[in-house]
Amino acid sequence: MKRNCKKILSLFLCLLLLLTAALPVQAIQVNTDFENVTVTYLTDNEDRDYTFGNPYENVNWDTWGQYKASLHSHTNASDGAPSIAESVEEHYRLGFDILAISDHAVLGAQWDEVPQMVPLYRAVKFDRTEMKDPVVLTSERRTEILNGVGRDGRGMLEVTTAAEANGATPINDCHVNTFWSDYAQAKMGIYGDYETVVKECEKDGGLSFLDHTGEFVGCEDDPDRADDPYYINKFANIFLTYDSCVAMDINSGKNNRTRYDIDLWDNVLQMTLPQGRNVSCIAFSDGHLIDEYDRAFTMMCMPENTVDELRTCMETGAWFSVGRYARKDLGEDFVGIGAPPAVSRITVDNENDTLSFEGSNYTYIKWISNGEVIKEGTDCTSLCLDDFTDEELGMYVRFQITGDGGILYSQAFPVYCEDIVWESVVVPTYDFSYFFRIFVEVFNVLFGRTFLVKFVREVLWGTSW
């Protein structure tokens, strides 16, 4: 009886939400102008001189470490099942070196402190949270984990103020992960409005990345949407406008709704690289249950495991994205078990136009350029640009390696040639999120300070903002 009453209360709170915030609506494309990417060959010279750009150029493979990072996961501080203490302990047990808990519209705090929670998000997912009192680590246990007790001194880095912004946007989610910014706290967000979050995070001096864009686009129902110029322009504009938006998600664990995110990334790269922006890819578990935390993660290449080095790594793209599941690349039923694929060294030789890597725990390699596989096999750890025709070779190459433990994705390596000019025209996109943002701002000015609105927001969000 008590549980039924709570479920009824949850439904009632959700209905109240509609009275205090703009309703999310399906994005409607208003601007359809789109120019495709063009390539111009300035000479007929067949012996072209190619060079690689290298997102890992500052990595010292002999002295730097690779640190296993969970940059997006949930607890019952928003809509997950595990407590903060359970989440930290499980990540520690799984060998993570870095943990940024990024709950919906809840800024991550120290692991021995209760963050400012948002009642609405906990109530909507009552079946997971059960609205339990938050449980955090003791100060003593937090210190042990930071210092690596039980792990030969290999502590786990605590990243605070991370959050998943646009916290509640039904239909299809359009979430943004923010770091080192206070903007996301208790904000519902506007459906389709990635731009405001990224802009406000940048104003705070923070960084961000785009979560499961394929879910917003609707690729699970229609994979061809990943090729829709409207969406490609929308995301390309964000990366070209805001340097602080460092990456886009390509593998959110087992989530079938995001399996074509990697196609979106390949398409966005072809729009941004001609304008000098190499967009990084990222993977994370998005875990809401305790057994989901190890399904995707990143391996951050850093000289030491500190917050400052993590930020630098995020800004440069010097990491590998790893997934235990990858519906598009590994098949519907694949589950990675055991040690995941790993890369220990990358060598760029621009005198001989070659790119090679050394690694372990893999059985197959694919090299991709402009979204197309140009080379694959079991032992092709090196790629020479001179082996390909102009038609085969695009503006970048990347590699992905697979094994029993899952799949690893490298960042994109831009390909440059003085005889070849790539150009792209990225046009502004306007949808209802743009106009709805204006509506919400007007609503806040006219009614945001009224007693009823402030009271309801205090009940639902824990703040009257």
N, C-alpha and C positions, 0 to 999 in steps of 0.2 A: 504494500500500500504506500509506504514511504517513497519507494523508488518511482511508482507511478505518479505520485504528486510532484516529484522533482522533474519528471519528464514533461508533465503538463506545464510546470513553471518554465521549463526551458523553451517550450513552444511559445508560451506567452511572451517571453523576453525577445524571442526572434521576431514576433509580430510587432512589438514595440520598436524594434530597430527600424522598421520602415517609416516610423513617424519622425525619426531624428536624423536620418541620413539619406542621401540620394539613392534611389533604386538602381542596382547594376543592370545594364541592358546589353544586348548583343551588339558588338561593334558594327557600325555601318560605314562602309567606305564611301567617302565623299570626293576624294581626290584620286583619280585613277591614272594620272600622268606618270609614265615610267619609261625611262630610257635604258636600254640594255647595256651591258658592258661591251666595249669595243676594243679591238686590238689592232695596232698599226705596225706593219713591218717597214722600217725606214730604209732597209737595203735588201738586196737579194742574196746577201752573203749567207751561205749554208754553214759556214764554220763560225758560228756565233760564240761570243765570249759570255758565258753565264756566270753569275755569282749568287750565292745564297745569303739571305739574311738569317740570323740565328737568335731566337729568343733565349737560348741557353748560353750565349757567348760569354757571360760573366761567371759562369759556374766553374769552379775548380773541382774537377771530378776526383782528384787525388785527396783533397782535404775536406771538402764539404760533406755534409750528411744529407740524407733524404728522410724527411720527417712525415710520418703518416698523419694526415689531418682530416678531421671531421668538421667541416665548415658550415653544415646546415643539418640540424636534427632537432627533435621536439621532446618536450616533457609535459607533465600534467600542469605546468604553469600556464599552458595554453590548451592545446587539444591532444596532447600525447597521453600515453598510459603510464610510463615510468615516472617516478619522482626525479627531482634533480639529483639527489644522492644516488639513486639507482643508475641514472644515465652516466654520471661521472665514473662510478665504479665499473660499469660494463665497458665503457670506452677504455678505461685503464687496463682492464683484464684483456681486452682485445688487442692491446699493444699500440693504441693511438698515442701519438706524441703531442698532438694539438687538438683542443676541443673548444669549439665556439657553439654553445647552445643558442639557437636562433628561433625562439618561439614566435608565434603569431603576435605581432604588435607588442611584444614584451621584451624589453631590453635585458639582455643577459647580465647577471650580477656575479659577484664572487660566489664560489660554490658553497660557502657557508652562510650566505645571506639569501633571504627570500626576496625575489624580484617583485616589482609592482605588477601584479597580475591584472588581467582583464576578465571580469566575471562572465561576460557574454560568450567569449570563445570557449571557456571551460564548460559552460552550460550547454552549448550547442552540441558538443561531443561528450555528453554525460556518460554515454556507454563506455568511453575510454577513461575519462578523468574521474567520474563518480564524485566530482567536486570535493575530493579529499583534501585535507589540510596538507600544505606543501611540506616536504621533508628534504632538508638540505644536509650537507656534510657538517660534522663538527669541525671546529677550527683546527683541532689537532689532526684530524684525518685529512683535511684539505692540505695542510702543511706537508704531511707524509706524501701525498700524491704529487704535489709540486716538486718535492725533493727526490722522488723516484724510489721510495721505500718499497722493497719487495721486487724491484726491477733493476737492481744493480746501479741505482742512482740515476736512471733514465726517467726524469720527471715528465709530467704531462703539462703542457703550456695552457694556462687559463686565459681565454679571450673573452673579455666582457664587452658590454654595449652592443653585441650583435643582435639582430632581430630580423624576422621575416615581415617586411612591410607590405602594404595593401592587404592587411590581415584577413579580411573577410570579403571576398568578392566572388559570389556564387556564379553559376553557369559554368564558366571555365576560369580557373585561377590565373591571376596575372601578378605573381609575387616577385618581389625584389629583395634580395638579401643585403642588408646594410651593416656596416662595421664602423665603429668609432664615430657614431652619430646618434644623437638623441631624438631625431625626428620621428621615428616610427612608433614611439610609445603610444599605445592606445588609439592609433589611427586606423580607421576601417579601410580607407582608400577608395578610389573610384575605379570601377571596372574598366580595364583597358588603358589606364593611365599609369604607365611605367615612368613617364618623363618627369612628373612632379616629384616623385620619390627620389629619383636619381639626382635631380637638380638640388633638392633640399639637403640631401645627404652630402653633396659636394660643397654646398655652402657651409656645412658644419665641419668641413675638412675630412670627411669620411670617405670610405670606398664602398662600392656596391657591385653586385653581379646579378644577372637576370636568371630567375629560377624557371625551370620546366616551361619554356616558351611554347613547345609543341602542344601542350595542354591548352593554352590560350588560343592558339591558332586552330586547334581542332584536328590535328593530324591523325589522331587515333581513328577517326571516322573516314577521313579522306587524306591519304598521304600526299596527294598532289598539292595540298594547301601549303606544304613546305616550300613550294615553288611559286607561290602567289606573290607577285611583285609588291603588292600593298604591304604585306607583312614584312617582307625583306627590307623594303624602304623604311618601315616603321622602326625596326631594330637597328638598321644601319645608321639612321639619323641619330639615335641615342648615343651610339659609340663614337660617331664623328663629332658630336656636340660636347660630350662629357668624358674627359679622360679618366675621371674617377670611377667610371663604370668599367670594370676590368675584364669581365668575362661573361659568357653565356653557358647555361647548363646543357650538357649533351647526354647525361646519364644519371637519372634520379633513381638509382636502384632498380627495383622490380616493377615500377609503375608503368603499366602498359600504355598509359595515355601519353607518354613522353618518348616513345621509341623513335620518332623521326626528328627529334631535336637536333641530331647531328647533321641532318640534311639542311636544316635552317642555318646552322653554323657555317657549313660549306658555302651556302648562298650568300650569307652576310659577308663572309670574307671576300667574295668576289666583288662586292660593292665598296668595301672599306679599304682594302689593300691598295687600289689605285690612288687613293687619297691619303695614303701614308699611315693608316691605322690597322695594325695587326691585332685582331680580336682573339683573345684566348678562350679556350674551352675549359669547362670545369665539371667535376662530378661530385656527388654527395649522396648520402643515404636518404635524406628527407625522412628519417626513421621516426615513426610514431609509436612503435612497439619495440620492446627491448631486444627482440631477436632480429631487428632490421638494421641495426646500427653499422654492421660491417658489410652492407651490400654494395656500397660505392664510397669512394674517398679519393683524396689527392695525395701525391707524394711531393712534398715541397723541398726544393733544392736550396739549402741555406748553409752559411758557414757556422751558425749556431742557432739554437732554438729559443729565440726571443721574440717579443711582440714587434719590435722594430724591424727585425729581419723578416718576419712573416709579412709585414706590410710591404717591404721592398720586394719580396718574392711575388706577392699578389700584383704589384704594379708592373713587374717585368714579364710575368708569365712563365717563370722558370719552375714549372711543376709538370707532373704527369697525372692524367686523370685515369682512374682505375675503377672498373665495375665488375661485380660478380655476376650480374645479369646484363644482357644487352640484346633485347628482343630482335632488333633489326640485324645486328651483326652476328649473333650467336644462335639465334633461333628461339622459338617460343618456350621450349622446355629446358633450356640450358640453365644450370646452376653451378657457378664457380665454387669449387671445393679445393682447399689446400692453398699453397703459396701462390699468390697472383703473379702475373708477368711483371718483370722489373727491367729497368734500363740502368746500367751502371756508368755508361760513358757515351757521349755523342761527339763525333769528329766531323768538322766541316773543313774541307780542303778546297778552297776557291781557286787554287792554281790548276787543279785537275777536275774541277767542277763536280766533286763528289761529296756525298753526305752518307755517313755510316754510323752505326750504333753497336754497342755491346750490351747484352742483357742475359736474362735467365728466366726459367719457368714458362717458356713459350714454345709453341709447336708450329705456328704459322704467322706469316708476315704479309701485310698489305701496304702498298704505297699508293697514296691518293693525291691527285692533282685536280683542282677545280671540281671536286666532288666525284671524280671518276677514278677507278682503279687503273693504274698504269703499270704496276708490277706486283707480283705476288708469288709466294712460294714458302718453302720451309727453311731456306738458308740464305735468302736475299737480304742480308743485313746492310748492304751498301747500294747506293743509287747514284748513277752517273748521268748528269743531264745530257751529255753528248750522245747518249744511246737513244734519244727520243726525237721524233720530228716535232716541228713547230705545232702541228695540229694535236699531237699527243700531250704536249707539255703546256701547263697553264701557268698562272701567276704565283702559285705556291705549291709546295709538296708537304705532306705529312705522312706519318706512318702509324699503324696500329698493329699490335701483336696480341695473339690469343694463345691461351693454354688452358689446362684443366682448372686453374684457379680464376679464370675470367679473361678480361680484356684490358689492355692499356692503350691509351691514346696520347700521342705526342701533340705539342703545339704545332702550328703551321710555320713552315720555313718559307718566307717570301723568295721568289726567284726573280732576279734582275738581269736585264740585258740592255746595253745601250742601243741596240738595233731594234728593240721592241718597246712599244709604248702601250700600256694598258690604260684605259680611261673608263670612268663610270660617272653617271649622273644620278645622284640621289636626290629625290624630290620630297618635299614635306608631305606628310599624311595627316589628315584630319578625320577623326571619327567622333562618335557621341561622347567619348570620354573627355574630349577637349571642351565641348559645350557643357557637359555635365559638371566639370570642374568649376566652370564659371557659375553655374547654378548653385553649387554647394557653397562657394564663397559668398554669394549674395545672401543665401539662406543664413549663413553664420552671422553676417553683418546685421541682418534684420531680426533674427530670432535666437541667435546663439546664446545671448545673455539673459534670455527670459527664464523665469523660475522653472517652468515645466521642462524645457529642453535641458537645462543644467541638471535638474533632478534626475531625469531619465538617463542622461549620459553618465551621471555619477553612479547610478545603479548598474548600468550595462557595462561601462568601460572602466569604472573605478576612478574616473576623473571627469571634470566638467569642461575641460578645454574650451 
